[in-house]
Amino acid sequence: MTRPRTVVIVGGGISGLATAFSLLERASTAGLSLRCTILEADSSWGGKIVTHRIGDIVTEAGPDSFLSQKPAGLELCTKLGIADQLINTNETVKKACVLSKGRMCDLPEGLLSFTPRQLKPFLSSGLLTWTGLARMGLEIAVPPGPSREDESLAGFLRRRFGSQAYERVLEPLMAGIYAGDAEQMSLRATFPRFFELEQQHGSVVRGMLEAKKTASTVLSGPRRRTMFVSLKNGLGDLVTALTQRLREQGVELQLGKRVDALRVRSHELGRWMYDLILQDGSALSAESVVLTTPAYVSADLLRPLTPIAGGVLDLIPYTSTATIAMTFPRAMVRGVEGFGFIIPRVEQRDLIAATWTSLKWPHRAPADQLLVRGYVGGVGREEILQLDDAALTAKVQTELAALCGISVEPTYTEVNRWWKAMPQYTLGHLDRLAQLDAAMSRYPGLVLTGAGYRGVGIPDCIRDGATAAERVVQDLSGGTGSGRRSV
Ligand SMILES: Cc1cc2nc3c(=O)[nH]c(=O)nc-3n(C[C@H](O)[C@H](O)[C@H](O)COP(=O)(O)OP(=O)(O)OC[C@H]3O[C@@H](n4cnc5c(N)ncnc54)[C@H](O)[C@@H]3O)c2cc1C
C-alpha cells in the first residue's frame, strides 16, 4: 500500500474547513491517499462564523447569511445534507431603508439590478433629487472607462451613476459589505462583475438587463432562493456539519493549536516537506501546507521563507468592526418594519447599519421580542471600538432612539468585537495577488487561501478553498508547475 501523503491546513474558519472537505473529494477522485490535519489556534471551529443560542434567542456574532447567487455555499450545504435547513429571508417584510439627511427612506427593491422598471420607486422614495435621478439614469450613455487602470469603487460609481446616487445609496450598499472606504477600494477586486459589465456591454445597466433575460428561468424554479439565505438555527450549523463530516472521514481536527512558524525542511527529487512549529513547542511536518489564516498572520509565517510574499501580504489591510445584538419587548417598539437600514458615510453617524434580525429571520427570537443587530466600526471609524461594552451598547441605543424612536431599555444585549477581521481589497490588490503568486510558485504544496484574497463572502471562501484543494492534489500528484496559482 502506498504511504498516505500529508497535508496540514492552518486555520479552522470556513476557508480551512471547506478546503479540507474539497480536498477529500478531489483526492478520492484522483486516487490519492491523504492524511489531513487542521490546526486551529482558537478553542472553537468556524473562525468568523459564530452562532450564540441564549434560550430562544439565536444571535450571529459574525456573518448572518450568505449570497445564494454564488453557488458554492448552497452546494456545500447540499453535500453536507443540511439543505433542508436553509431558509430564505422573510418575504412578507421584504424592504430595507437608507438614512438620507437624517430621515429614513425606503430602498427601492432590486436596486442593484439598476433596471429602469426598478428605478421607478426612486421617484416616490425622495432619496435622490430629480437631477440626481436623471444623472443616474444617464448611466447607459456614459462611455466605458479605461480597461487597464485599477479604478476605485467610488470613482467608478461616481463616474457612471453620478455623485448623488453614489453618496446616498451605492456607497453604503456596496462599500458597507466590506466595512470599507470606497475611495480606497479596488473596483475590480471587490465588484469585478461591474467592471466586466461595463467593458462588455458599455454600461452596467445594459449589462444587467441582458443578464436578467437569461436569469429569469432560474428564479422561477421550485427551490427559489432569496438573494441571501441562512440556516434555520444559525450558520454555526454549517460549521458543525462540516466538522462532523471531516471527522467521520478521518481528518484530524485540532483546536488550541497556534502555528508560530513555518520552515522548509528538505526537498529531494521534487518532494517537499514543510515543518510547522506550534506555540506549545511541538512541531508537525507535511508535504503540503494550506494557510487559511488572515493575510497578516500568513505574512509572519511566510516572511522567513519568502520575504517578497511576506511583504506583499503585509500590504493587505484589515479593518475592525463590532456587532451589537439587542432584544426589545416587541409591544413597546412601533413603526419598525423590513430588514433594517443602512447609513451612508456622509451622514456621519456612529452606526453604519442595523438589521431587524427577528423580522428578517422570524424564528430567531420569541414572538414577543424584537432582535436587532447594530454594526459599528470599519475603515476610518474604528475608534468607537475603544469604548467598553456598556458604552458601545449605549451608543447603539442612542442611535436607535434618534433614528427609529426605540426608547425602551433592551432585555438582552451582546457585544461582539472583530479586531482586524475584514480584509480590504484596496487599489492594486489584484497586482499584489499576481506578485504573491509568483513568489509562492517556488514552493510546491504551499498554498494560500481565505478571505484576504479573492472574495470575503462565505461562498467566495468555499470556492477559493476548492481551488486551493485542487492545487494541493495537483502538486502532490506531481502536476506541472505551469500556470500555477497559489493564492
Ligand atoms: C462581522 C462580520 C460580518 C460578516 N457578515 C457576512 C455575511 O453576512 N455573509 C458573508 O458571506 N460573509 C460575511 N462576513 C465575511 C465572512 O464571514 C468571512 O470573510 C469568512 O468567514 C472568513 O473565513 P476564513 O476562514 O477565510 O477566515 P477566518 O474565519 O478568520 O478563519 C481563519 C482562522 O484561522 C485561525 N488562525 C489565525 N491564526 C492562526 C495560527 N497562527 N494558527 C492556527 N490558526 C490560526 C483563526 O483563529 C481563524 O479561526 C462577515 C464578516 C464579519 C467579521
The ligand as a MOL file (V3000), in Angstrom:
LIG
                    3D

  0  0  0     0  0            999 V3000
M  V30 BEGIN CTAB
M  V30 COUNTS 53 58 0 0 0
M  V30 BEGIN ATOM
M  V30 1 C -18.9410 40.9960 11.4710 0
M  V30 2 C -18.8570 40.2490 10.1790 0
M  V30 3 C -19.9990 40.0180 9.4360 0
M  V30 4 C -19.9140 39.3130 8.2250 0
M  V30 5 N -21.0720 39.0670 7.5380 0
M  V30 6 C -21.0300 38.2590 6.4560 0
M  V30 7 C -22.2410 37.8010 5.8630 0
M  V30 8 O -23.3490 38.1150 6.3180 0
M  V30 9 N -22.1550 36.9670 4.7800 0
M  V30 10 C -20.9410 36.5480 4.2760 0
M  V30 11 O -20.9250 35.7920 3.3050 0
M  V30 12 N -19.7740 36.9450 4.8460 0
M  V30 13 C -19.7970 37.7780 5.9260 0
M  V30 14 N -18.6290 38.1440 6.5420 0
M  V30 15 C -17.3530 37.6910 5.9590 0
M  V30 16 C -17.0670 36.2270 6.2790 0
M  V30 17 O -17.6700 35.8610 7.4880 0
M  V30 18 C -15.5700 35.9930 6.4030 0
M  V30 19 O -14.8700 36.5900 5.3360 0
M  V30 20 C -15.2350 34.4990 6.4140 0
M  V30 21 O -15.9930 33.8310 7.3990 0
M  V30 22 C -13.7400 34.3310 6.6460 0
M  V30 23 O -13.4190 32.9640 6.6960 0
M  V30 24 P -11.9060 32.4740 6.7050 0
M  V30 25 O -11.9150 31.0490 7.0370 0
M  V30 26 O -11.2270 32.9180 5.4660 0
M  V30 27 O -11.2220 33.3090 7.8700 0
M  V30 28 P -11.4730 33.1800 9.4380 0
M  V30 29 O -12.8870 32.9120 9.7210 0
M  V30 30 O -10.8420 34.4030 10.0130 0
M  V30 31 O -10.6330 31.8890 9.8380 0
M  V30 32 C -9.2420 31.9150 9.9980 0
M  V30 33 C -8.9270 31.0200 11.1850 0
M  V30 34 O -7.5110 30.9660 11.3540 0
M  V30 35 C -7.2500 30.8790 12.7380 0
M  V30 36 N -5.8630 31.2790 12.9660 0
M  V30 37 C -5.3320 32.5240 12.9250 0
M  V30 38 N -4.0160 32.4780 13.1690 0
M  V30 39 C -3.6960 31.1710 13.3600 0
M  V30 40 C -2.4670 30.4810 13.6240 0
M  V30 41 N -1.2940 31.1450 13.7380 0
M  V30 42 N -2.5010 29.1370 13.7690 0
M  V30 43 C -3.6620 28.4500 13.6430 0
M  V30 44 N -4.8490 29.0540 13.3860 0
M  V30 45 C -4.8640 30.4100 13.2420 0
M  V30 46 C -8.2600 31.8310 13.3440 0
M  V30 47 O -8.4470 31.5780 14.7160 0
M  V30 48 C -9.4930 31.5430 12.5000 0
M  V30 49 O -10.3130 30.5630 13.0640 0
M  V30 50 C -18.6690 38.8530 7.7520 0
M  V30 51 C -17.5110 39.0780 8.4990 0
M  V30 52 C -17.5940 39.7650 9.6950 0
M  V30 53 C -16.3390 39.9740 10.5170 0
M  V30 END ATOM
M  V30 BEGIN BOND
M  V30 1 1 1 2
M  V30 2 1 2 3
M  V30 3 2 2 52
M  V30 4 2 3 4
M  V30 5 1 4 5
M  V30 6 1 4 50
M  V30 7 2 5 6
M  V30 8 1 6 7
M  V30 9 1 6 13
M  V30 10 2 7 8
M  V30 11 1 7 9
M  V30 12 1 9 10
M  V30 13 2 10 11
M  V30 14 1 10 12
M  V30 15 2 12 13
M  V30 16 1 13 14
M  V30 17 1 14 15
M  V30 18 1 14 50
M  V30 19 1 15 16
M  V30 20 1 16 17
M  V30 21 1 16 18
M  V30 22 1 18 19
M  V30 23 1 18 20
M  V30 24 1 20 21
M  V30 25 1 20 22
M  V30 26 1 22 23
M  V30 27 1 23 24
M  V30 28 2 24 25
M  V30 29 1 24 26
M  V30 30 1 24 27
M  V30 31 1 27 28
M  V30 32 2 28 29
M  V30 33 1 28 30
M  V30 34 1 28 31
M  V30 35 1 31 32
M  V30 36 1 32 33
M  V30 37 1 33 34
M  V30 38 1 33 48
M  V30 39 1 34 35
M  V30 40 1 35 36
M  V30 41 1 35 46
M  V30 42 1 36 37
M  V30 43 1 36 45
M  V30 44 2 37 38
M  V30 45 1 38 39
M  V30 46 1 39 40
M  V30 47 2 39 45
M  V30 48 1 40 41
M  V30 49 2 40 42
M  V30 50 1 42 43
M  V30 51 2 43 44
M  V30 52 1 44 45
M  V30 53 1 46 47
M  V30 54 1 46 48
M  V30 55 1 48 49
M  V30 56 2 50 51
M  V30 57 1 51 52
M  V30 58 1 52 53
M  V30 END BOND
M  V30 END CTAB
M  END
